[in-house]
Amino acid sequence: MSAVVKKVQENKEVNTTVKKTVRKTATSKKAPSKSVASIPNITAVVVSDAYGKIFNLGFNPDLVAQYVRVYQSNQRKGNAQTKTRGDVAGSGKKPWKQKGTGRSRVGSIRTPVWRHGGVSHGPVVKDWSLNLSKKAKSKAFNIILSQKIASSQVFFLNEIDLKEGRTKDVLSLTHSWGLTGSALIVTKDKNANLQRGTSNLKSIVAVDCSKLNAYQLISHTNIIFEKAALDAIKERYAKN
């Protein structure tokens, strides 16, 4: 009887060891990793290189302040409007006679004093847009980019190639650069995956170089260019 019990115990031990090894092999198998963006190295733009020699203007606070004022004013819609006593619906007849009723005198039910009457001194549709010459805009762009280069806040890399437009990939890419503060990524052409991945991030914005403006430069701490985008901007401002 004891020999039978020993065999049963040995079989149980063998079964438990087999189960443990199966579990270990099952857990050791890693899930197939999805293709993520390759991590390119970024290079800082310095004053002494070919880019820094073009963007080397001194700071002009008056021009930059004027550019920011014009840009922010042009973003205003100016379409807020209220109805005056001449716009609201209602009769123009005098509600009661001027004297003899004991009530206060009133000339129309559309008076701003009454409920459902018009609004006095309310906002009206207004065009807030201001104009700034192309030459002044171009110079403001050059000044701001020159200050960014002098502050070592402009970088470039060869190319950004995202396989998928996931926010996780964009964050892993930007964290690998080791930069602090907000980032503006400028590409040569429209990068749909990059723009989709940054669409719900406040501190990281992607834009192609044809739509880049000076206000975007001044609104972000770090500017990261694709080399082709930086070359295109250099050629544009080298003619000026």
C-alpha positions in Angstrom: 0.0 0.0 0.0 2.8 2.3 0.8 4.4 1.7 -2.6 1.2 2.7 -4.4 1.0 5.9 -2.3 4.6 6.8 -3.2 3.9 6.3 -7.0 0.8 8.6 -6.7 2.9 11.3 -5.0 5.7 11.0 -7.6 3.1 11.4 -10.4 1.7 14.5 -8.7 5.2 16.1 -8.4 5.9 15.4 -12.1 2.6 17.0 -13.1 3.3 20.1 -11.0 6.8 20.6 -12.5 5.4 20.2 -16.0 2.7 22.8 -15.4 5.3 25.2 -14.0 7.5 24.8 -17.0 4.6 25.4 -19.4 3.6 28.5 -17.5 7.2 29.9 -17.7 7.4 29.3 -21.4 4.0 30.9 -22.0 4.9 34.0 -20.0 8.4 34.3 -21.5 6.9 34.6 -25.0 6.8 38.3 -25.8 4.1 39.9 -27.8 5.2 41.0 -31.3 6.3 44.6 -31.0 4.7 47.1 -33.3 6.8 49.2 -35.6 7.6 52.5 -34.0 9.6 55.5 -35.3 13.3 55.2 -35.4 14.9 57.7 -33.1 17.0 60.1 -35.1 19.7 62.3 -33.5 19.1 66.1 -33.6 21.8 68.7 -34.1 21.8 72.2 -32.7 22.0 75.1 -35.1 24.8 77.4 -34.0 25.7 80.9 -35.0 28.9 79.9 -36.8 27.4 77.4 -39.3 25.7 78.2 -42.7 22.3 78.7 -41.1 23.5 80.9 -38.3 25.3 83.2 -40.8 22.0 84.0 -42.5 19.8 84.3 -39.4 22.0 86.7 -37.5 19.9 89.8 -37.0 19.9 91.7 -33.8 16.8 91.9 -31.7 14.2 94.6 -32.5 11.6 94.7 -29.7 9.4 97.3 -31.4 9.1 95.3 -34.6 8.4 92.1 -32.8 5.8 93.7 -30.5 4.1 95.2 -33.6 4.1 91.9 -35.3 2.6 90.1 -32.3 -0.1 92.8 -32.0 -1.0 92.6 -35.7 -1.1 88.8 -35.6 -3.3 88.5 -32.5 -5.6 91.2 -33.8 -6.1 89.3 -37.0 -7.1 86.2 -35.0 -10.2 88.0 -33.6 -13.5 87.2 -35.2 -15.3 90.4 -34.2 -18.7 88.8 -34.9 -20.3 89.4 -31.4 -23.5 91.4 -31.8 -26.6 92.1 -29.8 -30.0 93.4 -30.8 -30.8 97.1 -30.1 -34.3 98.4 -29.6 -34.6 98.8 -33.3 -33.8 95.1 -34.0 -35.9 93.2 -31.5 -39.4 92.1 -32.3 -42.3 94.0 -30.9 -44.8 96.7 -31.5 -43.9 100.4 -31.8 -47.1 101.5 -30.3 -47.0 103.5 -27.0 -48.3 101.1 -24.3 -50.4 103.7 -22.5 -51.0 107.4 -22.6 -48.3 109.7 -21.2 -50.3 111.1 -18.3 -53.2 110.3 -16.0 -52.5 106.6 -15.3 -50.2 106.9 -12.4 -47.6 104.7 -14.0 -44.2 105.8 -15.2 -44.1 107.1 -18.8 -42.9 104.7 -21.5 -42.8 105.0 -25.3 -42.2 101.5 -26.5 -42.2 97.9 -25.3 -38.8 97.5 -26.9 -37.1 99.9 -24.5 -33.8 98.5 -23.0 -35.3 99.0 -19.5 -38.0 96.4 -20.1 -37.7 92.6 -20.2 -37.4 91.3 -23.8 -36.3 94.8 -24.9 -33.2 95.7 -26.8 -29.7 95.9 -25.5 -28.1 99.3 -25.1 -24.4 99.9 -25.9 -23.9 96.2 -26.7 -21.1 94.8 -29.0 -21.5 95.2 -32.7 -19.8 93.4 -35.6 -16.3 94.9 -36.0 -13.3 94.2 -38.2 -10.2 94.0 -35.9 -7.8 93.1 -38.7 -4.6 95.1 -39.0 -2.0 95.3 -41.8 1.7 94.8 -41.8 4.0 94.9 -44.8 5.5 91.7 -46.2 9.0 93.2 -45.6 8.2 93.8 -41.9 6.8 90.3 -41.5 9.9 88.7 -43.2 12.2 90.8 -41.0 10.3 89.8 -37.8 10.6 86.1 -38.8 14.3 86.5 -39.3 14.8 88.3 -36.0 12.9 85.8 -33.9 14.7 82.8 -35.6 18.0 84.6 -35.1 17.3 85.0 -31.4 16.3 81.3 -31.1 19.6 80.2 -32.8 21.6 82.5 -30.5 19.8 80.9 -27.5 20.6 77.4 -28.7 16.9 76.5 -29.1 16.9 75.5 -32.8 17.7 72.0 -33.9 17.5 69.9 -37.1 17.5 66.3 -38.1 17.5 64.4 -41.4 13.9 63.1 -41.5 11.0 62.2 -39.3 9.3 58.9 -40.4 6.4 57.7 -38.3 4.9 54.4 -39.2 1.7 55.2 -37.4 0.1 58.4 -36.2 0.1 57.5 -32.5 0.6 59.9 -29.7 2.7 57.3 -27.9 5.2 57.3 -30.8 5.5 61.0 -30.9 6.1 61.2 -27.1 8.8 58.6 -27.2 10.4 60.4 -30.1 10.5 63.8 -28.4 11.5 62.3 -25.0 14.6 60.8 -26.7 15.8 64.2 -27.7 16.0 65.3 -24.0 14.6 68.7 -24.5 12.7 70.7 -21.9 9.7 72.9 -22.7 7.4 73.1 -25.6 8.5 72.0 -29.1 7.6 73.0 -32.6 8.4 70.4 -35.3 8.7 71.8 -38.8 8.7 69.4 -41.8 9.3 70.0 -45.4 6.0 68.7 -46.6 2.8 67.8 -44.7 3.4 64.8 -42.5 -0.1 63.3 -41.8 1.1 60.8 -39.2 3.1 63.4 -37.3 0.3 65.9 -37.3 -2.2 63.2 -36.2 0.1 62.2 -33.3 0.5 65.7 -32.1 -3.1 66.8 -32.5 -4.0 66.2 -28.8 -0.7 67.5 -27.4 -0.6 71.1 -26.2 3.2 71.4 -25.8 4.1 69.7 -29.2 3.0 71.1 -32.5 3.8 70.0 -36.0 3.6 72.2 -39.1 5.1 72.2 -42.6 7.4 74.9 -43.5 5.1 76.5 -46.0 2.7 77.4 -43.2 5.3 78.4 -40.6 5.1 81.9 -39.2 7.0 84.0 -36.7 4.3 83.8 -34.0 4.7 80.0 -33.9 8.4 80.5 -33.4 8.0 82.9 -30.5 5.3 80.7 -28.9 7.5 77.6 -28.5 10.7 77.0 -26.6 12.4 74.6 -29.0 12.2 74.5 -32.8 13.1 71.2 -34.5 13.4 71.3 -38.3 13.7 68.6 -40.9 16.9 69.4 -42.7 15.0 69.8 -46.0 12.7 72.3 -44.3 15.5 74.3 -42.9 17.3 74.4 -46.3 14.1 75.7 -47.9 13.8 78.5 -45.3 17.5 79.3 -45.7 17.1 79.7 -49.4 14.1 81.9 -49.0 15.8 84.3 -46.7 19.2 84.2 -48.3 17.7 86.2 -51.2 16.6 89.0 -48.9 
